Amino acid sequence: MAKAHALAAALLLVMSVSLAALEGVHGVCGMSNDEFKLCQPAAAVNNPTDSPSAECCVALGKANLSCICRYKGIAGIWLRKYHINANRAMALPGKSGLTMPNNCL
């Protein structure tokens, strides 16, 4: 049973990364790689800033937040590879004055 859960988790991770690749090298969920980088300091694993920059908030305002929410949970492993804390990342839209979709709650 544990082996089946591990396999399912690995499959979900691969699917998440594949989905990101399908959305193009220019970014994920309506945010370019450069826009993601604007938000990284506030979601960093180590020494994060207290709040997102104004530029990060503008980028998040243009992003598909429902899509971003798909990266919550097991896909957080993928985010950590890029030194992003998934919980901090999911808090950024709220800190930017945006309303999170129901699938993020």
C-alpha positions, 0 to 999 in steps of 0.5 A, spaced: 500 500 500 505 504 501 509 503 495 502 504 491 502 511 495 509 513 493 508 511 486 502 515 485 505 521 489 511 520 484 506 520 478 503 527 480 509 530 481 511 528 474 505 530 471 505 537 475 512 538 472 510 536 465 504 541 465 509 546 467 513 544 461 507 544 456 505 551 458 512 553 455 519 555 457 516 562 458 513 561 465 507 557 468 500 559 469 501 566 466 507 568 469 513 569 465 520 566 469 522 573 470 515 574 473 516 568 478 523 571 480 520 577 482 516 573 487 522 569 489 525 573 495 518 573 499 517 566 498 524 564 499 526 558 503 531 561 507 531 569 509 525 571 505 522 578 505 517 580 509 512 582 504 512 581 496 515 587 492 510 591 488 512 588 482 511 581 484 504 583 486 503 586 479 505 579 476 501 575 481 495 580 479 496 577 471 497 570 473 492 564 473 491 563 481 487 557 480 493 554 476 498 556 481 494 553 486 495 546 483 502 546 485 500 546 492 501 540 496 506 534 493 508 539 487 511 543 493 517 538 492 518 541 485 518 548 488 523 547 493 528 545 488 528 552 486 528 554 493 521 556 494 517 555 500 510 552 497 506 555 504 510 562 503 508 562 495 501 560 496 500 566 501 503 571 496 497 573 493 493 574 499 499 579 501 498 582 495 491 584 496 488 578 491 483 573 493 485 566 492 481 561 489 477 556 492 481 550 490 487 554 494 483 554 501 
